[in-house]
Amino acid sequence: MKQKNLLLCLVFLTFCTPAFAVSDTQTDMLYDKVERLEKDVMTLQRRSYGSSASAAGTLAASSNASLDGLYTQLNEQEATVRALTAKIETLEFKQKQLEDKINQMNADIDMRFNLSEKKGTTSSASAKNTAAPKADVATVQAEYDKAYNALKKGDYKTAESAFTAFMKKYPSSSLAGNANYWLGETYYARKQYEQAVGIFADGFTKYKNNSKAPDNLLKLGLSMSALKRKTDACTAFTSLPKEFPKAAKTLKDRAKAEAKKLSCK
């Protein structure tokens, strides 16, 4: 705009001043002004061009820096996503293994828990036919007491081995049902609930007439509850007073309390 105003002034002076009134000196002065103005215009143009180029360069550098930063962030995010994906795949694989193990255990427990009366009768007859030779009563009692004393001392590993050996050696003993129950307790005390479930289920089905049968059913429910198997736990708790109406009041009250805790129907 400033350049354009200067040129208009020159044109105005050139055409509006009478030719006969301009001297040679004035003409020289006018030319000199024109040259200076032209130089000023060129200087202004160079400065303007230089400023534009500098601004463009700064903008380009800024854009390049922004793009580099963006690419770096994207690469970091991709690496994070890959790491998370790998972790998720590992967890899914472990979960699948756990589900397979639980399903296998559930099938085994269901088979034990739902044994029919006929099978129980057959098992009893078979046990009588394959009973081991009678042993000295004092010897049997001594071995049982040894295992039981280890349990009372909290030596669960020793008690586990002793009760397991006792049941194999004296399967027809009147103490076999008790030994089975205390074997389950060695697992329950160590929070090995999967093993405890199998033992207590055996005790409930194989030794239903034993004094520890109601205890087996209660501990079976508690083990199921610890394994988050609410439905099976509720079945055990609600069945106890029906299966064993003459069971100790403390056992029936405990089963009732546990059923209430799980909101069993």
KAQUI-V432882 format. One record per residue. N is the residue number from 1. SS is DSSP state (helix for helix, strand for strand, loop for the rest). OMEGA is omega in whole degrees, -180 to 180 (* if undefined). D_LAST is the distance of its C-alpha to the last C-alpha in whole Angstrom. Layout:
n=(N | N)
ss=(SS | SS)
omega=(OMEGA | OMEGA)
d_last=(D_LAST | D_LAST)
//
This chain:
n=(1 | 2 | 3 | 4 | 5 | 6 | 7 | 8 | 9 | 10 | 11 | 12 | 13 | 14 | 15 | 16 | 17 | 18 | 19 | 20 | 21 | 22 | 23 | 24 | 25 | 26 | 27 | 28 | 29 | 30 | 31 | 32 | 33 | 34 | 35 | 36 | 37 | 38 | 39 | 40 | 41 | 42 | 43 | 44 | 45 | 46 | 47 | 48 | 49 | 50 | 51 | 52 | 53 | 54 | 55 | 56 | 57 | 58 | 59 | 60 | 61 | 62 | 63 | 64 | 65 | 66 | 67 | 68 | 69 | 70 | 71 | 72 | 73 | 74 | 75 | 76 | 77 | 78 | 79 | 80 | 81 | 82 | 83 | 84 | 85 | 86 | 87 | 88 | 89 | 90 | 91 | 92 | 93 | 94 | 95 | 96 | 97 | 98 | 99 | 100 | 101 | 102 | 103 | 104 | 105 | 106 | 107 | 108 | 109 | 110 | 111 | 112 | 113 | 114 | 115 | 116 | 117 | 118 | 119 | 120 | 121 | 122 | 123 | 124 | 125 | 126 | 127 | 128 | 129 | 130 | 131 | 132 | 133 | 134 | 135 | 136 | 137 | 138 | 139 | 140 | 141 | 142 | 143 | 144 | 145 | 146 | 147 | 148 | 149 | 150 | 151 | 152 | 153 | 154 | 155 | 156 | 157 | 158 | 159 | 160 | 161 | 162 | 163 | 164 | 165 | 166 | 167 | 168 | 169 | 170 | 171 | 172 | 173 | 174 | 175 | 176 | 177 | 178 | 179 | 180 | 181 | 182 | 183 | 184 | 185 | 186 | 187 | 188 | 189 | 190 | 191 | 192 | 193 | 194 | 195 | 196 | 197 | 198 | 199 | 200 | 201 | 202 | 203 | 204 | 205 | 206 | 207 | 208 | 209 | 210 | 211 | 212 | 213 | 214 | 215 | 216 | 217 | 218 | 219 | 220 | 221 | 222 | 223 | 224 | 225 | 226 | 227 | 228 | 229 | 230 | 231 | 232 | 233 | 234 | 235 | 236 | 237 | 238 | 239 | 240 | 241 | 242 | 243 | 244 | 245 | 246 | 247 | 248 | 249 | 250 | 251 | 252 | 253 | 254 | 255 | 256 | 257 | 258 | 259 | 260 | 261 | 262 | 263 | 264 | 265)
ss=(loop | helix | helix | helix | helix | helix | helix | helix | helix | helix | helix | helix | helix | helix | helix | helix | loop | loop | helix | helix | helix | loop | loop | helix | helix | helix | helix | helix | helix | helix | helix | helix | helix | helix | helix | helix | helix | helix | helix | helix | helix | helix | helix | helix | helix | helix | helix | helix | helix | helix | helix | helix | helix | helix | helix | helix | helix | helix | helix | helix | helix | helix | helix | helix | helix | helix | helix | helix | helix | helix | helix | helix | helix | helix | helix | helix | helix | helix | helix | helix | helix | helix | helix | helix | helix | helix | helix | helix | helix | helix | helix | helix | helix | helix | helix | helix | helix | helix | helix | helix | helix | helix | helix | helix | helix | helix | helix | helix | helix | helix | helix | helix | helix | loop | loop | loop | helix | helix | helix | helix | helix | helix | helix | helix | helix | helix | helix | helix | helix | loop | loop | loop | loop | loop | loop | loop | helix | helix | helix | helix | helix | helix | helix | helix | helix | helix | helix | helix | helix | helix | helix | helix | loop | loop | loop | helix | helix | helix | helix | helix | helix | helix | helix | helix | helix | helix | helix | helix | helix | loop | loop | loop | loop | loop | loop | helix | helix | helix | helix | helix | helix | helix | helix | helix | helix | helix | helix | helix | helix | loop | loop | loop | helix | helix | helix | helix | helix | helix | helix | helix | helix | helix | helix | helix | helix | helix | loop | loop | loop | loop | loop | loop | helix | helix | helix | helix | helix | helix | helix | helix | helix | helix | helix | helix | helix | helix | loop | loop | loop | helix | helix | helix | helix | helix | helix | helix | helix | helix | helix | helix | helix | helix | helix | loop | loop | loop | loop | loop | helix | helix | helix | helix | helix | helix | helix | helix | helix | helix | helix | helix | helix | loop | loop | loop | loop)
omega=(-180 | 179 | -178 | 179 | 179 | 180 | 178 | 178 | 180 | 179 | -179 | -180 | -177 | -174 | -177 | 180 | -179 | -175 | -176 | -178 | -178 | -180 | 178 | -179 | 179 | 179 | 179 | -180 | -180 | 177 | 180 | 178 | 180 | -179 | 179 | 178 | 179 | 178 | 179 | 179 | -180 | 179 | 178 | 180 | -180 | 179 | -180 | 179 | -180 | 179 | 180 | -179 | 180 | 180 | 180 | 180 | 179 | 180 | -180 | 179 | 179 | 180 | 180 | 179 | 179 | 180 | 178 | 178 | 180 | 178 | 179 | 179 | 180 | 179 | 178 | 179 | 178 | 178 | 178 | 180 | 179 | 179 | 179 | 178 | 179 | 179 | -180 | 180 | 178 | 179 | 178 | 179 | 178 | 179 | 179 | 178 | -180 | 179 | 179 | 180 | 180 | 179 | 179 | 179 | 180 | -180 | 179 | -179 | 180 | 179 | -180 | -172 | -176 | 178 | -179 | 179 | -180 | 180 | 179 | 179 | 180 | -179 | 179 | 180 | 180 | 180 | 179 | -178 | -176 | -178 | 179 | 179 | -179 | 179 | 178 | -176 | -179 | 180 | 179 | -179 | -179 | 180 | 177 | -179 | 179 | 179 | -178 | 179 | 177 | 178 | -179 | -180 | -178 | 177 | -170 | 180 | 178 | 180 | 178 | -179 | -177 | -179 | 177 | 179 | -180 | -178 | 177 | -176 | -177 | -176 | -178 | -179 | 177 | 179 | -177 | 180 | 177 | -180 | 178 | -180 | -178 | 173 | 177 | 179 | 179 | 177 | -178 | -179 | 179 | 179 | 175 | -168 | 179 | 179 | 180 | 180 | -179 | -179 | -179 | 177 | 176 | -179 | -180 | -176 | -175 | -175 | -174 | 180 | 180 | -179 | -179 | -179 | 178 | 178 | 177 | -178 | 178 | -180 | 174 | 178 | 179 | 178 | 177 | 180 | 178 | 178 | 180 | 177 | -173 | -177 | -180 | 179 | 179 | 178 | -179 | -176 | -178 | 180 | -173 | -179 | 179 | -179 | -176 | -179 | -179 | 179 | 180 | -178 | 180 | 179 | -179 | 178 | 179 | 179 | 180 | 180 | 180 | 177 | 179 | 180 | -179 | -177 | -180 | 180 | *)
d_last=(93 | 95 | 97 | 97 | 99 | 101 | 102 | 103 | 105 | 107 | 108 | 108 | 111 | 113 | 113 | 114 | 116 | 120 | 121 | 125 | 123 | 122 | 124 | 123 | 122 | 119 | 118 | 118 | 116 | 114 | 113 | 112 | 110 | 108 | 108 | 106 | 104 | 103 | 103 | 100 | 98 | 98 | 97 | 94 | 93 | 93 | 91 | 89 | 88 | 87 | 85 | 83 | 83 | 82 | 79 | 78 | 78 | 76 | 73 | 73 | 73 | 70 | 68 | 69 | 67 | 64 | 64 | 64 | 61 | 59 | 59 | 59 | 55 | 54 | 55 | 53 | 50 | 50 | 50 | 47 | 46 | 47 | 45 | 42 | 42 | 43 | 40 | 37 | 38 | 38 | 35 | 34 | 35 | 33 | 30 | 31 | 32 | 29 | 27 | 29 | 28 | 24 | 24 | 27 | 25 | 22 | 23 | 25 | 22 | 20 | 23 | 23 | 19 | 20 | 23 | 24 | 25 | 29 | 29 | 28 | 31 | 33 | 33 | 34 | 37 | 38 | 37 | 40 | 42 | 42 | 42 | 44 | 47 | 47 | 47 | 49 | 46 | 47 | 47 | 44 | 43 | 45 | 43 | 40 | 41 | 42 | 39 | 37 | 40 | 39 | 36 | 36 | 39 | 36 | 38 | 35 | 38 | 40 | 37 | 35 | 39 | 40 | 36 | 37 | 40 | 39 | 37 | 39 | 42 | 40 | 38 | 38 | 38 | 36 | 36 | 34 | 31 | 31 | 33 | 30 | 28 | 30 | 31 | 27 | 28 | 31 | 29 | 26 | 28 | 30 | 27 | 27 | 24 | 25 | 27 | 25 | 22 | 25 | 26 | 23 | 22 | 25 | 25 | 22 | 24 | 27 | 27 | 25 | 27 | 28 | 27 | 26 | 23 | 20 | 21 | 21 | 18 | 17 | 19 | 18 | 15 | 17 | 19 | 16 | 15 | 19 | 19 | 16 | 15 | 11 | 10 | 12 | 12 | 8 | 9 | 12 | 11 | 8 | 12 | 14 | 14 | 15 | 17 | 19 | 19 | 22 | 21 | 23 | 21 | 21 | 19 | 16 | 16 | 16 | 13 | 11 | 13 | 12 | 8 | 9 | 11 | 9 | 6 | 4 | 0)
//
